[in-house]
Amino acid sequence: MQLPLRPKDSNKFTFGNVLNIAGSLNYRGAAYLSSVSALRVGAGYVTLAAIPPVVESVAAQLPDAVYLPLPQNGPTLSKEAVDVIASRLSPGTVCSLGCGISAIGNGVEDLPAFVVSTIEVFLQREIPFVLDADGLNMLAKSGRALDLKTLAVMTPHPKELSRLLNTTEEDVQKNRIDAVQEASRKFNTVVLLKGHRSIVACGNRFRINEFGNSALAKAGSGDCLTGIIAGLLAQKMDPLDAAILGAKIHGLAGEIAATELSEYGVLASDLPRYIPRSILQIQNQRL
């Protein structure tokens, strides 16, 4: 799998624009991790679209991103945020949706309608996107089996996949390949089932990822993966290729980090620093 090309005659727009819709009062770190990972993998321009308290928190740590405050309802997004997002979509934009947008306790009544409406805007505009975490959960809660037109990469863990397929986590884990292929056919898109030896499927085709370790079994690791894949999509990679390469970069980052910090001690917030080293290893393997 080839890394995206980096022509010398380039500028930030050459390498794409990621609009990352992420975060809530309870999960501000998810917005940071998904945004910084898209930048670390080479995206030229990343905008975090989030409620104002999340924007303020992340902007204090990440001066490299651009920020778009969204309408807020309690601890998370209001359904009115769809119109703001739609106004910022332009040719060449890719999106990521779902990292940390839910909340602990009440205050998420708008989210299923918000997620479905936002996805429908992406489909109408033919915007490639990554759907993760509570984006997946809210889609499952809506009961809609949307045709995603192979524009998306869905990144569920086994529990999230079981909700999308109306089955049990145990059934998913019994035959992970069948489950991920079923989800890919149901939503007509690329699906990456996370876990040991992650599986990427598009219809009947699938690829098993051989990289990674237990260092990645930490809260926030999946947010980094979402950002990596979105950043690759922004650099004009096909969704299937972006998912396969993204899983490899993410897995290698965990392996490299563990050599210095141990599989016990790696935090999700460590991973973005190891993404460039993961990319260098891939580059050196091809020399």
SULPEBEL-V371988 format. One record per backbone hydrogen bond with DSSP energy under -0.5 kcal/mol. NH is the residue of the N-H (numbers start at 1). CO is the residue of the C=O. If there is no record, write none. Layout:
nh = {NH:NH}
co = {CO:CO}
This chain:
nh = {10:14:15:15:16:17:18:19:19:20:20:21:21:22:22:23:25:31:31:32:33:34:35:36:37:38:39:40:41:42:43:44:44:45:47:48:48:49:49:50:50:52:54:55:56:57:58:59:60:61:62:65:66:68:70:73:76:78:81:82:83:84:85:86:87:88:88:89:93:94:95:96:97:98:100:101:111:114:115:116:117:118:119:120:121:122:123:124:125:126:127:128:129:130:131:132:132:134:135:136:136:137:138:139:140:141:142:143:143:144:146:148:148:150:151:153:154:155:161:162:163:164:165:166:166:167:172:173:174:175:175:176:179:180:181:182:183:184:185:186:187:188:189:190:191:192:193:193:194:194:198:199:200:201:202:203:205:207:209:209:216:217:218:221:224:225:226:227:228:229:230:231:232:233:234:235:236:237:242:243:244:245:246:247:248:249:250:251:252:253:254:255:256:257:258:259:259:260:260:261:262:265:266:270:271:271:272:273:274:274:275:275:276:278:279:280:281:282:283:284:285:286:286:287}
co = {8:11:11:12:13:92:45:17:94:18:47:19:96:20:49:99:75:27:28:28:29:30:31:32:33:34:35:36:37:39:38:15:16:16:18:46:66:20:47:48:68:70:51:51:52:53:54:55:56:58:58:62:46:48:50:76:73:71:78:79:80:80:81:82:83:84:85:86:90:17:128:19:130:21:98:98:108:110:111:112:113:114:115:116:117:118:119:120:121:122:122:126:151:95:153:97:130:98:132:132:133:133:134:135:136:137:138:139:140:139:144:146:187:188:148:129:190:131:157:158:159:160:161:162:163:162:168:169:170:171:172:173:175:176:177:178:179:180:181:182:183:184:184:152:201:154:191:199:156:192:195:193:207:191:205:189:202:200:198:207:213:214:216:218:220:221:222:223:224:225:226:227:228:229:230:231:233:232:238:239:240:241:242:243:244:245:246:247:248:249:250:251:252:253:254:255:256:256:257:257:258:261:262:267:267:268:268:270:270:271:271:272:272:274:275:276:277:278:279:280:281:282:283:284}
